[in-house]
Each structure stands twice: as C-alpha cells, then as structure tokens.
Amino acid sequence: MTKRFFDIGKTGLSRRTALKGIAAGAGLMAAPGFVRYSQAQSSAPIKIGFQAHRTGIGAAYGRWYEKTTNAAVKLINDAGGINGRPVEIIVEDDGTDPKRGAEVVAKFASQHKTDIVFGTLFSHVVVGSAPTAGELKIPYYVVSEGYHVASGKLNRWVFQPGITDVRSQVTSVAPWVAANLGKKVTMIYPDYAFGYDHRDYFAPAIKAQGGEVVAQIPIPPTESSFTKYLPQIPADTEVLYHVMVGPGVLTFVKELGEFYGSNKPQLFGFIDSLEAVDINSPGLEFLDGSHFWEGSPRYAQANDSEAQKAYRAAVGIDDNGASTTDAKDVSTAAHMFGCWETLYVIKKAMEDSGYKGPEDRAKLVEATEALTKFKEGPEHPQGDKKFNGKLHQVFGHQNISKVEGGKLNVVHRTSIEDGLYEPEADYTTQPL
C-alpha cells in the first residue's frame, strides 16, 4: 500500500486545478450523450454468486475466502468495476456439503440470477455442484485445488484459473522431497476426493524419483481422534507425508507428536493440516524442523514483492499471517489468494468478451479458454502463471517452507515447469 499500487487518485493535482476540473465536469455531465460511470453499459451490477463454506468442515477457509473476495471486489469497484459496471457479491452458505452445494448453484442461477458462480473450495462440494452448473449453463469458477477440473470429469462451464491443482503440486514437490527428506514415504490423507488426488498422484511422482510409498492411510474427514490410525505407520518410514483438513487438524498434529515424541521420521505436510491454526499452539513444538507445502506463504518473507505486500495489506493479514485486527485469527493464506486472482481472471475474461449479461455466458467461457498466461503483479501477487484453456486449469509456482523459530520460512520455490503434466482432457471439444 505504501507504493499506492491501487490508488487511482495519485494524480498530483493542486486544489485549484481540481476545483476547475469539478466545475468543468459538472458541465460535461449535463451535456447530451454523457454516460455516468455506473451507467457505462447498464446501471445493473455484475452479480457474482459466492458459494461460501460458512459452516461445516470448511468454515475456517470460508471465512477467509470471503474476506479475500470482499477485499478484491472493493479494489475492482474502486478502479471502475468490470466493463464500467460495479461488481456485487451475493453469498450463499453451502455448509461444505455437496448436495447443498448443488442447490446453492441452482439458487444463484434461478433466484438470484447471478452472472456466474464462484469461490468453491472443498473438492467433494465442487464435484457435487458442477453438474448443476453445466445443466444450467452458468460459468462456475472454483478455487479448489482438486484435480477434478483438469481431469476432464466435469464440464465446459467449470474453471479453476486462480489456484493450481493437487496433481501439479505433488509433481512439483516430489523431487525435492526425495532429494532432501527420504524415499520411503507413508501417506496420511483425508478419505474423500481431495485426499484421493494426493494418493493417486504423489505415489507415481515419488516413484519417478526412485522412491516409494510404503503405506497409505485414509482418514474420514469428520474424525475427531487419530490415535488408532498411527500404529499403521510402518517402522521403516523415512518420510511421513500428511495432509489433513477440517476441525480436527490440531488434534491430529498433537496426537502425532505424542505418538512419536522426539523419535520421528522426517515430516512433510501440506499446510492444509495447519491452515487457520497457529503453529505456536501448545503441543505443536515437535513440528520444529519439519516442512510444509504452501501455495502462498503464510509468513511475510524477506523477498516479498511489492504486489505481495500490497495484497497482504488489502486482505488484512500481518507479517505472521494473522488478522491485523486479531492476532489469534490465523488466515488460510496458502489458499485464499486464489479468490483474489480468480476474480481478476473473471474481470479479464469479461472485458475480453465484452460481457453484458447472461446471454453472453458462452462468450465468457470462450474468452476464459483463450487466456494463456498471467503476469505476477497486483492482480496475481502469488506469482506468474500459465493457463491451459483446454484443461480449464492454471499452473504456477509452489513453495516449500520449513518450520524454524516458530515461523514458516520458504526454503524452495518450484518453477511452473516443475508442475506440468501430460493433459488428459480437452473441454473445448464439448458443445456449449
């Protein structure tokens, strides 16, 4: 913010010049043919239906997804909106439930009459909601990470342009894990679609590096205690790969520490296991020295770009990744940037297609598919990215961070190329 990235009022006008301009503007507004900002194409706002996880196991993510969305929309509107029209966010809670998620998508289309639907995270909710988006022909921009979009199993109306998918993430980090931590890996993951992506794609990725997965332990996402699962970890495990989500993650990590004590294998986790959780919480001391994947780093880094600093200030997180108004409210920084970046992708596609209303939804789909790359900057603070219009999926950088001194410090950043894989789908062949 100190660089005024988003300050469109940085003009350097004197008070006298400004007053003259106001007087001239008054005459212009009275002139025939003048169109006010909010009426540039239509006085109606562009309505985005935000499918939020306000309740259920995704509530912590949902809260921060909503904060990030509101911050991005404020800046978009302050800068003139999209195609001269303001953006309005309409929120519906899906309870992090797939059945309810489908109902929410239908409600956005039929009752709220939103232009698009946006913001869904949990993969089982995306999979349950996507068919409804396809049936109703409403663009559905998710911020989910799951491979379900790029797999080709959904439909042409579903996009994931603001956050990378699990297959790309694990493909990127596997070489570093094998070279620095070990090659005999036990995986602990949630027993639903998101966890299956880790199960299905990390195993071949580590095998390609000369390693092997010696055990796979799925755990129901609603589980509240994990002690009965931990004895299943083979004794020859060199790396314990863990990715857990939901309200039980703190218990999971604490029980893992009690089970191993100081005699633990190398730990590599996806920060999903600790999103919205203070890593300095009692019982988490044993994580010191372990490593985590992060999409966007929770803690401010010494080499943060000006765009990253401005983004963090706009969404309201401090150098520790907690709310600037409540140090105990830890963000979901590794994921929530995807909402910010997706909204700017939507803006770009709407501008490219000349989007005016629901009758242009097919044009919006095609315009999104035509995008190829996003440059690091205020609209994409996490880093530059490549977009595959056939897969409807974006590819970007991953961060590997080490817990040291009560913080997460980035020790390795992958290239975009590290996460590329052979495409298995082409949505552009499907009719609109």
N, C-alpha and C positions, 0 to 999 in steps of 0.2 A: 504494500500500500504506500510505502514511503516513496516509491518510484512512480506512483499515481498511474499504475497500469490501466485502471478502469475509470479514470477521471476525465470525462469528456468535456468538463468545464475548464480544462487547462488551456486558456486562450491568451492570457496576458493582457486583456482589455482593461483600459482605465475606466473609472466610474463614469467620466464624461462621455467617453465613446460608447459605453454600454447603454447609457440613457438615450443617446441618439439612436442607437440600434433598436431599442424598445419602441421609440416613437415611430421609427420607420416601419417596424414590424407591425405596429397597430394598423398603419395604412395598408400594408400588404394583406393583412388578414381580411380587410374589408373589400379588397379588390376581387373582381369576378374571377372565378376559376381557382381561387385559393383553397387548398385542401389541408385541413389540420392534420397534425401528426397521427392522432388516434383514428383519423378517418381516411388515411392514405389509400387504403383499398376497401376497408369495411370498418365500421365502428365496432363490430363484434370482435372480441378477443379470440386468439387461437387457444383452444381449450385442450389441455393435456391431462388425461386421466392417469393419476399416480396410484398404481396398485401397491399399497404400502403394507408392510408387515408390522402393524401397530401392536398386535397381540400375537400370542403363540411363541414358538421357539425362536422366531426371527425378530422378536421385538427390539432387541438392542440394536441390531442392524437397521431395522426400520426407522427408529428414531433418528439415527444419524444420516440415513439416506434422505429423510425428509428435510433435515437441517441443510444438508448439502444442496438439495434440489431448490429449496427456497432461496439460498444464497445465490445460486447461479441464475435463477429466474429474475431476481432483483436486478442483477447486473445487466442481463439481457434487456430487460424492460427499460432500465436507466439509459441504455445505449440506443433505444429506439424500437425495441421489440423485434419481431420477425416479420419481414415484408411490411414494415410500417404499422404492425398491429401488436398490441400488448399480449403477453402470454398469461394465461390464467391456469393455475394448477388446481385440479379437483381431486381430492383424496378419498379413497375408499379402503377400508381395512379388510384384508383377505384372511386374517387370522393365521397366516402362514399355512394355509390349508388348500390343497389342490381343488377340491370341489367348490369351495367358496371362491377360490381364485377365478374359476371359470364363470361363476355367477357375477363376479365383480366386472370382468371384461364385458360381459353381456350388458350389464347395467350402464357401463360407460358408453357403450355404443347406442343403446336404445333409449335410456332415460336421460343421461347427462348429455348425450350427443357430442361427445368429445371428438376431436380430430384424430387423436391417436391414443394409445395406451403405453405406459412407460414405467420402468423402475423396479420390476420384479427381481428378487434375488434367489430365493431357495429353489433349487432345481426341480423338486417334485411339484412345486406350485407352477413353475413355468411349463413343465410337461403337461400338467393338468389343464392349464389355461390356454395354451397355444392353439388347440383345435378350434376353440370358440372364436379366437381372433381370426383364424383362417376362414371359418364359416361366415363370419360377419364382415369379412374383408376390411378389417381395421388394422393399420400398422401397429405392431407390438414390439417396442424397443426394450429389451430386457438388460439387466445389469447383474448377471447371474454367475458367470464363470463356468457353468457346466458345459460339457461337450455336446449337449443335446442339440444346440443350434447348428454347429459346424458338421455334426454327424449326418445331417440331411433328413433326420427323422421328424422334423416339424413341418413347416410350410413356408411359402414365399413371403408371408406377411410378418414373419418374425426375424428380428435382427439383434445382434449383440456387437455394436460398434464402439463401445466405450471401455470394455474390460476384456482381458484375454481369457481363454478357456483353460480348463484343467489340463487337457492333453498337451497344450503348448507349454503350460507352466512346468509340468513334471518333466517334459522332454528337455526343457531349458536347464533345469537344476540337477538332473541326474548325473551328468559328467562331473560336476563339482562335488556332489555327494560321494561318488565312487573314488575320486582322487584325494579327497580330504578327510573323509569320515570312516569309510569302510565299505565292504562289498556284500556282506551278508545282512540282509535287511528284513526286519519284521514290520509289517504294516498294521496299524490300528486305525480304523476309519468308520464313519457312520454308515449304518445299514440302509441306505437309500441311494438314489441316482447320483448325487454328488460324490458320495463315497465310492460308488462303483467306477466312476471315472478315474479316481486315483488308483483303485485296484487294477483296472484294465490297462492303464497306460503307463503307470510308473514301472510295473514289472518288466515289460519289454524294453523300457528306456534304460533301466539299470542293467539289464542283461546285455544290452548293446555296449555297455562299458565294462563288461567282464564280471559283473556282479550277479546276485540272485536274490529273490525274495524267498526267505526260508519259511515264513508263516504269514497268513493274512487273517486278521481278527476283526470281523464286523461287529459293531455295537449299535443297538437300537438308539435312535436319536433322542428318545424320551427317557433313557436310562438315567437313574439318579445315583447309582453306586457302581464302581467298576472293578472292585477287588476280585470278583470271581473270574474276570477275564485275564487278569495279569499273569497268573500262573501258566497260561497257554503260550507265553513268550519263550521260544527255545533258548537254551543256555548258551548256544554258540552265536547268538545275535550280536552283531557288531554295531548296527545302527537301528534304533527304534524310530520308525517313521510314523508320526502321529498327526492326525487331522480330525478334530472333533468340533462340533458346533452345538449351540443350544445352552440352556441354563445350567447344565451340569458340567460345563467345561472346567470350572475352577476346582470342583470336586475331583474330576478326572486327573488333573495335573497334580493336585495334592496327594491323591492316593498313589499315583505313580511314584512320587517322591518317597512316600512311606514304604512302598514295596521294595524299592531299590536302595534307598539310603545313599551312601557315597559310592557304592559299587555298582555303577550304572553303565550301560553301553552309551555310545555316542547318541545324542538325541537330535533328530531333525524333525521339526514340526512345521506345519502350515499355521500361520498366525491366527487362522480361524479358531484354533484351540484357545486363543487368548484375546480375541477381539473383544473390546469393551471391558477388559479385565486389567487391572493394574499389576504389572509384573513384579512389583514390590510387595504384593499382598503376602501376609504370613503364610508359610507353607510352600512358597514357590522359590525359596532360596536355592533349591537343588538345580534350578534351571540355569544358574550361572555357568557360562561357558558353552551352553547349547546354542543351536542355530535354528532360525526360522525363515521360511519364505515370507516375503511381503510384496504386495503389489506396489503400493506407495508407502514409504517409511512412516511409521508412527512418530518417531522422534525426529526433530529437526536435525539435519545433517550439515556438516561444515561447508559442503559444496552445493547446498541447495541453490537452485536458480532463483532469479528474481520472480519469475512466474510462480514457482512453488511457494515462495514466501507470501506472495500476494494471495494465492489461493487459500493457504492456511489461515491467513488473517480474515479473509472473506467468510470462510465457513466457521470461524471462531474456535480454532484449536491452538493451544500454546506449544512451546517447544517440546513438551513431554507428550503431546498428542491428546491432551485432555481439554475439556471445555475451558475457554478463557473466563467463564463466569462460575465454574465449579470444578475444582481440580480433581474431584472424585469421579466426575463423569468422563470416563475414558472413551475416546472415539473408536470407530471402526475404520481407521484411516487407510488400511490396506485395501479396502474395497470401495468405500464411499466416493472416492474420486471418480469412479465410473459413472455416477449420476451426473456429475458436472460435465464430464467430457461427452457423454451421450447426448445431453441437451444441446451442446454446441454442434454436434453432428446433425441432430434433427434440424437445428436452425439453418445449417449449411444446405442440407438437402431440400428444405422448404424454399429457401431462396433460389437454389439452382432450378427447381421445378416450377417456380412461380406459383407456389401453392396458395389457393384461395379458400378452399373448403373441402368437405368430404368428397365432393365429386372429383377431386384431384388426388385422391389417395393412391391410385395406381401409378400416377406420375411421380408421387413421392417415393414409392417403392423403387421405381426405376432410377430415380435420381440418387437414392441411397446406394443402390447397387453400382452406380457409376463412380462412386468415390474410390480413391485408391490409397491416399496417404494423408496423415495429419501431422503437422509440424509442431514440435514442442514449443509451448508458449502459454499465454494466459488462458487460451481455450483448452489446451491439452498440457496441463502442468506436470503430469506424471512422466511425460516423455513423448518422443515422436513415435508414430505407429504406422503400420501398413494395414490396409483394409482389403479383404478378399470379397468382392461383390458376389461371387458365385456361392461362397460359403456363408455369406452374411456375418462374417466373423473378423474381428480385428486381432492383430498380432503386435506385441510390444515387448518392452524390457521387463525383466523380473529382478527382484532384489533378494539377496541372501544376507540376513543380519545375524549378528552374534550378541548374546546377552552378556554384557560385561559392565560392571559398575552400576547395576540397576537400570541400565538402558539397553536399547537395541541399536547397535551400530552396524551400518551396512559394510560388509566385507567383500561383497562381489555383486556385480551387476551384469546380467547377461545381455547379449546382443539380440536384436529382433530375429536374426537368422537362426540363433540357437533354438528357437521355439517353433520354427516352421516344420510342417509335416505334409505328407502327400494327401491332397484333397480327396475326399470320398463322396462329395456331393456337388450338385450344381442347381441351385434353386431357380436360376434364371430360365431354366427349361420348363418350369411349371407355368401354367396359364394363370393370369391374374383374374 
